[in-house]
Amino acid sequence: MVPTLYLFACALAIGQPTPADAPEWQLQPRLSRGQELVYRGRYTEENTSQGVQFVRGYDLEARFFALEVTRPGVDLAALTVWKGRSSGDEKAGQDINSVRLELGRVDDKGRMTSNRGGVWSVPLDGPPAVECGAFVEVPHVRVGQEQTWDAHDAGRPPLTWRVVGVEQVNTTRCVKLIGTQQSDDWDAPRADRTAWRRRDTVWIAPHAGFASKVERIIERREPARREPGQRLVVKYELESSLQYPGRLYEDRRLEIQTIQTVRDKVTALLPKAHEVGAGAFDAALTQLRRHTESVPPTPYRDALRNVQRLAEAGKRGETPPDGDVEESSPAPRVIGLGKPAPDFLTTDLTNRQSTRLRRWIGQPILLVFYNPTTELGVEVLRFAQKISEANPNSVTVIGLACSDDSDRVLQQRERLKLDFPILSGSGLKLSYAVETTPKLIVLDAAGIVQGSYLGWGPETPANVTDDLERCKAAKK
């Protein structure tokens, strides 16, 4: 009862509105040990470039937990969870497409850095693996109406912020900031380069120094075009800001620490999984099991399950190519016509080894996302087999099963006498925009997306075949 009353009191204190509008504001973040910020919102992408038209969305949950306050800054854990939505479904998605827990630090200017080195940049072609727009890099001094400043972004033009006024978000009066950033050629289209523009709108409560609301719009324009063909929008709001004392703080801290410790061990072992054997991964799995048996679940438990899956893959002897692992990969790129297909690391269900897309680059590729439990999935697989038989040395066909039942997938492959590899496709739904199945994607010999077909209709086989023939002709 006492912790509940304490948390309620903290919520009331943090949620109090600013007394009155002031001519200037101090916007540095102010966090306390054990304080947890929870944001929820949605990401949407609209793509109309070069004949590809689709809209997809993901639900976002972002958490920031203050581990220690060490002036001038705060050590924190950042958890980002993306959940997919069914096409046209406005209800929250059920499937987790991506979960990422990272340790970092926010300094007294609001600049966030990762413990792994560097800052978390916002990708220009998809959702970020770590969403950290709740913190804005601000000057040390007070800022007033229409004041501007630049926040540096490595490898890109500066992000220029401007104070535009005061607005109320729910019950809190906030300072409204607008940040703009764009490529040098946004105002002067070029035929050899993709142009982009980013616009962030952030509402910051002066008494807290972190966002109450965030909106970000990124537009991308294909070379030699004047209208944007891709629009990425993320919007989220602060749902709660509570301070967790005593045991409640320790449970969260211990779970975060365990996840990081075991993940570091597992990712170090994965590149040499065949050498170290199953025993090394069993030790990691045992540590995770003991933790879950002794510590109550926290909101970070999904990240723990991610580490568990990595350890189980290592125990099976699955070795990531080039020592790479999905858990520590950069923010995922998202598929788009005329763009390189996002590389992936997944399991080849036919031999239980890890594999990735780039090993097949060099000739046209047909990617087939399908559901093995449906009649439509069978029809698509039979079409894919015809393509494979007709082009034994000129086209690579890859099946991507959107199912966790590997035994059923392999039995179906044997029954249909398929001669192409079947990979696990469930973890690729986010980067390949697989909102439903089947989905067929044609890549040219360089791995560039030349065709993308969601669903199955009378015209689909002919369209896919035509795309592949063009890719074959271009390779000669």
N, C-alpha and C positions, 0 to 999 in steps of 0.2 A: 504494500500500500504506500509506504514512504517513497520508494523510487517513482511510483506512478504520479504522486503529488509533485515530486520534484520536477519530473519531466514536463508536467502540465504548467508549472510555474515558469519554467524556462521558455516554453512555447509562447506564453503570454508576454514575457519580457521581451523576447526577440521580435514578436509581431507588432509591438507598439508603433504607431505611426510617428514620423518625424514631427516635432512640435510645430514648426512653421517654415515656410520657404525662406531660404537664406540667399544672399547674393553670391556666395561662394561655398564650395563644399570640399571636404576632405574625403577622398574616395578609397583610401587604402583599406585592404581587407582586414577585418578583426575577427579572429576565430579563437575559441577556447578549447583546451584539451578535452577530448571526448565529444566535441560537437560534430554532428552529422547533418549534412545538407542533402536533401533528396529532391531530385528534379524528375519530372515526367513530361513527355511530349511526343512529338511525331516527326518523322523524316519522310519526305515525299520526293520523288524524282519524276519529271516529265521529260520525255525524249521524243523529238519529232524530226531528228536529223536524217537526211538521206533515205526517207521512206520508212524508217523505223518509228512506230508510234506506240508508246506504252506509258502507263503511269503506275508506279508501285509505291508502296508505303511500308514503313516499319515503326513500331512503337519503341520509344526510348525510355530507359531508366538510367539516370546518372547519379551516383552517390559520391560524396567526398567526406571522409572521416578524418578528423584532426587527431593524429596520434600524439604529437608533442608540439608545444609552443616553444620555439627556440629563437628568440629575437636575433635578427630582424626577419622572422618568417615563421612558417608552420610546416612541419612534416605531416604529410597526409597520404591516405590511400584513396585512389580514384577507381571506381567500379563503373564500367559502361556495359549495359545490356541492350542488345537490339533484338526485337521479336518481330517475326514476319506476320503479315496479314494476308488473308485470302483475298483474291481479287474482288473488289467491290464490297468487302466486308468492313464495316466501320467499327466493329467490336475489336477489343484488344486481341492481338495475336496470341497463339498458344505456343508456337515453336520458337525456341531461342535460336537465333541464327548466329549470334556472336556474343560472347561474354569475355570481358577483359578486365583484370585487376592489376593495377600498377601502383608502385610507390613513387612519390614525388615530393615536391616542395613548392609552396607559393611564398614569394618573398614579400617585403613590405611595399612593393610597387604593384603587386598583383600579377607578377610574371611567374608562370608555372614552368618548372623544369622536371625532367624525369630522373630518377635515381640511376637509370641506365645511361644517362648522358643526353644532353640536348633538350630541346623543347618538343612538345607535342604539336605538330603543325596540323592545320585543317586541310585534308586532301581536297583537290579540286574536281575529282571525278567520282566521288562516292562518299558514304558515311564514314566518319572517323572511327578508328578502333577505340580511341580514348577521347571522349567528348569533354572539353574543358573550357567551353565558352562562358561558364559562369564567373570566371575571373578575367578581368581586363587589366592590361598593363597601363598604369596611370602615373602622372607626375607625383613627386614627393610633396609638392606644394598644393594649396587649394586651387580649385578650378572654378571658373565662372561661365556665365552664359556665352555661347558662341566661341569659347576657347577651343583651340585645336592642339594636337600633339601627335607625333609619330611613334608607333610601336614597330620595332624592326622584326622582320620575318626572314630568316636565312634563305637566301636564294631567290627571294621575291621582292617586288617593290614594297616599300613600307605600308603598313596599315594605318591610315590617318583617322584619328578619332576627333569628334566634335561634340560639344555639349549643346543640345538643342532645346532643353527646357526641363520642366518638372511635370510628371504625370503620376497618377495613382494606379498602383497595381494591387487589386483586391483592397486591403485596408492599409497599405503602406504607400506613402508618398516617396517617389523615386526620382533620381536624376536620370534623364533619358540621354543616352549616348548613341551616336551613329558612327560606325567605322566603315571606311571605303578603301578598297584595294583593287587594282586592275592591272592587266598586262599592258605593256607599252603600246601595243597595237590595237587596243580595244576601240579607240576613236578613229583609227585608220586601218581598216581591214587589209590583211595581206593574203596572198594566194598560197603561201608556204608555211603558215603557222596557225595553230588554234588559239583564238583569243578568249580571255575570260575576265569576268568582273565579279567581285565579292562585296556584299553589303551586309554588315552586322548592325542590328539594333538591340541595345542592351539597356535594361532598366535597373539601376543600382540604388539600393537603399543606403543613404549616406552613413547611417549609424552602424551599418554592418560591413559595407565595402565589398559585398558580393551580389550577384544578380538576383533579382526577383523574377525576371523574365528575360528570355533570349530569343531572338529571331535572326536567322542567317539565310541569305539567298545568294547562291552562286550560279552564274549564267556562263555558258560556254558556247562559242560560235565557231563553226567549222571554217577551215581556210576558204578565202574568197567569197564568203557569205556575209550578209549584212544583218541577218536576224539570228538570234540565239537558237540553237537546236536542242540544248539541254538546260534544264532548270532544276537545281537542287535546293530544297527548302527544309530547314530544320527549325522547329518551334518548341520551346519547353518552358515550364514555369516551376518556381520553387514550391514544392508541396509541403515540406516541413523542414524545420531547423531546430533540432533538439540536442541537448547535452546529456550524455550518458555517464552516470557516475559509477564508482565502485565496481561491482561484479559485472554490471551491464557493459561498462567500458572494457573490462578485462576480457570478457568473452569475445568481443569484436576484435580487440587487439591480438589475442591469441590465435584466432582463426585466420586473420590476415597474415600474421607472422608464419603460421604453419604452411599456408598456401605458398608464400614466397620461398620459404626454405626448401620445401619438397619440390617445388617447380624447378628451382635452380639445380637441384640434384638430378632430377629426371632429364632436363634438357641437356645437361652435361653428359649423361649416359646414353641418350638416344643415338647419337652418331656412331656409337660402337656397341649397339645392342647385341649384335651377334657374338662379340668378344666377351662381354661381361656376363652374359647369360641371364636367365630369368630371376635368379636369386637376388640380384641387385635391385631389380624393380619390385620384387616381393617385399623387400625392406621398406621401400617407399610406400607401397600400398598398405603395409601394416601400420606405418606411422599415421597415415590418413585415417585408417579404420579406428585406431585408438583415439584419435582426436574426435571423430564423429560420435564415438561411444561415450566420451567423457565431457564434451562441451555442447551445450544447447545450440541448435541451429541459429545462424545469424543470416542477414541478407546477403552474405558473401559466400554462402554454401555452393551456389552454382559455379563459382570460380574454382572451388575445391574439386567439384566433380570434373571440371575440365582437366585438372592436373591428374586426377584419377584415370581418365581416359588415355592421357598420354602415357602414363605408367603401364597401363594394360597393353597398349600398342607395343611398347618396348619389351614387355614380357613375352609377347608373341614373336619377337625378333624383327619387328618392322623398323628398318633403319632409314631415316630421312636422307634423301640425296644431299650431298655437299654439306652435311651437318646442319641442315636447316630444319626448323620445327615450326609448325603453324602457330603455336602459342606466342612465340617471340617475333613473328613476322610483322612487317609494317601494316598500316591500315589497308584493308582490301581495296583493290581497284574494282570497278564495276563495268560490266560489259556494255559495249556501244558499237554500233555499226561503223566500220571504217577505223576502229581503234584496235590495238593489240588485245587479244583475249587475256583476261587475268590468269596468270600462272596459278597453279594449285598444287597442293600436296595432299594426296588422299590414298586410300587403300585399294590395291588391285585385288578384287575378291577372288580372282581365279588362282592367285598364288600367295595371297596374304602378305604381299610385300608393299611397302610404300612406293608410290610413283608420282610423277608430276607431268604436267602437260608438255613442258618444253622438250622432253625426250623424243616427242613425235614431230616436232617442228622440222620442216624440210620438204613436206609434200602436203597437199590439201587434206583437211581433217573434217569429218562429220561427227559432231558431238550429239548424242541422243540421250536426253533426260527422259526417263519413263518410270511408270509405276508397275511393278511386276505382278500386281494383284488384279489388274484390269484387263479386259479383252482388248481394249484399245492399245494397251502396252504391248500385247502380243502382236497386234497388227503392225505397229511401228517397228518392232524388232525384226519381223519378217522382211519389211522393206529395207531396213538397215543391212540385213544379211544379203539381199539382192545386190545392194550397192557394193558390199564387200566382195562378193563373188565376181561382179562385173569389172571391178577395178583392183585386182589383187596386188598390183605393184605401184599403183598411182594414187590411191586414196586410202587414208587410214580412218577406220570406223571405230569409235569408242562409245560403248554403252555406259550410262551413268544411272545406276539404280537408286531411286529415291525410296529406299526401304532399309530397315535394320535387320531384316530376316535374310542373312547371307545364304543360309542353306537353301531356302526357297529360290533365291536368285540363281544359284548354281545349278539346281535341279532343272529350272526352266531353261537355262542356257544349254544344258545337255539335251533336253527334250527337243528343243528347236534346232539343235545342231548348229549353233552359232560359232563362228570361227574368230570373232573379234573379242578383245578384252572387255570385261565388265568391271567398272570401278564403282566405289561408293560415292554417290552424288548428293547425299543428304546434307553434307556440310558446305555445299557450294551454292545453295539457294540464294544467298545474299548477293554474292559477286556476279552470279549469272542470271539474276532476276527471274528465277524460276518460281512464278506465283502459282502455276498449275502445270500438270503434265498431260500430254507429252510436250517437250520443247526440243526443237532441232536447230543446231547452230552450225553454220558452215564457215570454216577458216581456210584462208589460202596458205600457201607454202611458208609464208613468213609469220603465220599466226594471227593475221589480221581478220577481223570478223567481216565476212562478205554476205552473210544471210542469217536471219534469225526468225524462227517460225514457232509461235506459241499456239498450241492446239493442233488438230488434225482434220483437214478437209480434203475434198476431191482434188483440189489444185496443189496441195502441199507436196506430194511426191515429185510432180513435174517441176515445181519451183526449186526444190532442193537439188534435183538432178541437173537442172540448168546452171545453178550456182556452181556446182562441183565441176561441170564441164568448162565453165569460164575460168575457174581456178587452175584446172589442168592445162588449159591452153596458155594461160599467162605464165606458167612455170616453164614451158618449153622454150 
